[in-house]
């Protein structure tokens, strides 16, 4: 997008979107746990944004989720524009994954008032949001030729998400590490960190290309944007 830079995305857009997202969760959580002891295993994001489980407090979480997804859309467009010249197909695939993930996140918030229980649509949207954002980050990191360790880490996260989607139910909720709440929050943090790291990589790629103005942004040019 014109005027939108990786530095602005890293310093303003991603922090703003996550501030809105987590502020909404905190506000809904405060109402959800009012009058009862806090239990981290019960802080399931889907419950905090549910009109059934949190009838008086689901609004902030639902609104924060929708707004965060919408705020991140320009960042995804900028990522694609910066990488499409060198890796058009890979950048396009990453943009499609971002569209899936951010669209699903926005839909979760928008349709929250009409969602009752863990409906198939809600579960599908939740997995689509996580898989889409993580997949978009991974494909764009590959296109930007980021550090192999960073790509491997994001690939591992995506594989875990796919396994959770197609594999057997693993959330027993008998302790924190086996609770749905813990892994939901971890995945949310990973999405934010992955987006921020991608902005850093693309920012460095842009700076390297700017030093050699006659060099097109192609596969060889983006190889310098590693972290």
N, C-alpha and C positions, 0 to 999 in steps of 0.2 A: 504494500500500500504506500502511496506517495507520502513522504514525510515521516513514515514510521521506520525506525532503525532498530537493529538488534539491541543496541545499548538502551534505547527507550523502552523496549520490550522487557529487557532484563531488570532495569531499574524502576520501572513504573507499572507497566501493564500486568506483568505476572504477579508482583507483590500486591497490587490493588485487587486483582481478581481473587487471590488467595486470602487476602484480608477480609473481603466480603464473604467468601465461602466459610472460613473458619469463625468469623464473627457471628454469622447466622447459626452455625452449629453450636457455638458457646451459648448463645441466647436461648436456643431451643433446649439445650441440655440443662440450663439453669432451671427452666420451667419443668422439664421432664423429671428431674431429680428433686424438685421442691418437696419437702416434707418426708423424704426417705433417704437413707444413706447412699452415698455415691458408690457405684460398682462399675469399674471400667469395662467389665465384660458385657454390661447392659447398655453401654453407650454405642449402640448400633446406629449407624447413620440413617439407615432406612427407617428405624423406629423413631428417631428424633424428628424425621420429616413426615411421619405418618399421622393422618387425622384420627386414626383408631388408637394408636399407642400414645400419642402426644396431642390430644385434641386442642389443648389451649396453647401449645407452643410450637406446633409444626411449621407455622408460617415463616419465621425468620430463616430456618434451615432450607425450606423449599425455595424461598426467594433468593437466598444466597447462592444456592446451587445453580439456579437458572441464570442469574446475573453473571456468575463466574464463567459459565460456559459461553455466554454471549461476549463477554469482555475478551476472552482468549481467542475468539474467531479472527480478529485482525492480525494477531500474532502468527497464527497458522498460515494465513494468506501471505504474510511477509516472508516467512520461512520458505514457502514454496517459490515465491518470486526470486529470492536470492539464490536458489539452488537449481532452478529449472533449466538454465542455460547449459550447465555442465552435465546434469543427470536428469533429463526431462521425464523419463518414464518412472524413475525411482522417486523423484520429487512429486510427481503426479500421484503415485500410489500413496506416498506419505500424506499428501494433502487430502486424499480420499479417506484415509484412516482418521485424520484429524476431524474431518467433517462428520464422520460417523460418531466419534467419541464425544466431541463437543455438542453435537446435535442431540445425542442421547442424554448428556448431562443436563442440557437446557430442558429437554422434554421431561426428565424426572422431576425437576422443580415445578414446571408449568402444570403438569398433570397430578402433582401431589395431592391437591384437595379432592381429587376424584379417585384416588388409589386407595383401596381398602385391602389390607393384608398383603402377603407376599404373592401377588398375582404373577402369572407367567410373564406378562408384559413388563412389570416392574423389574423382575429378575433379568430379563433379556436386556432391558435398557441399562441396568447397572453394569452388567458384564460388557455391553457394547461401549459404555463410557470409558471404563478402565482399559479394555483391550484396544479401543480406537486411539485413545491418547497415547498409551504406551507404544503401540505400533507405529503411530505417526512420528513420535520422537525417534524410535529406532531407525526407521527408514531414512529420516532426514539426517540422523547422525552418520549413517553409512554413506549417504550422498555427500556429506561434508567431509568425509574421511576423518572422522574424529578418532581419538585414541582407541586402540583395540580393547583396552580394559573397560572403557566406558560403554562401548558397543556391546561387549560380552555381558556386562551387568544388566543393561536394558533388555538384551535378548533373554537372559535368565528370568527376569521379571515377567516378560511376556509369556514365556513358556509356562511359568507357574500359573499365570492367569488362565491360559488355555487349558491346563490340566485341571484346575479347579472347576472350569466350565463343563468339561466333558467327563471328568473323573468322578469317583465316589465322593459322597459328602464327608468332609473332614472336620467340620466344625462341631466339636462336642460341647464347647463352652464350660468344661469342667475346670479350666484354668485360663489365664490370660492368653497364652500363646496358641491355644486351640479355639479361641473365641472368634466369631465373625467380626466383632467390633474391632479387635486389634488389627486384623488384616485389612479391613476396610480403611482404617486410618493410615496404616503403613502404605497402602497403595495410593491414597490421596497425596501423601507426602512425596512418594516416588514420582508421581506425575508432575508435581511442582518442581522438584529438583531436576528431573529430566528436561523439562521445558526450559528451565534456567540455564542448564548446561548447554543445551542446544543453541540458545541465544548467544552464549559466550563463544561457542565454536564458530557460528556464522559471523559474529562480530569480528573475530580474528581473521577469518577468511576475507571479509570485506576490507579490512585494513591492509592485508597482504596484497590484495589485488590493486588497491588504491596506490600502493607504492610503485606498481608497474602498470601504468594506465593503458598500455597498448596490449596487455595480456587479457584475452577473453576469459570469462569465468567458466572454465571447462574442468574436466576431470583432473588434469594435472595441476590446475590452479588452486583447487580447493584442498589439495593434499596438505597445504601448510597450515590449515586451520585446526590443528590438533590441540587437545588439552590433556 
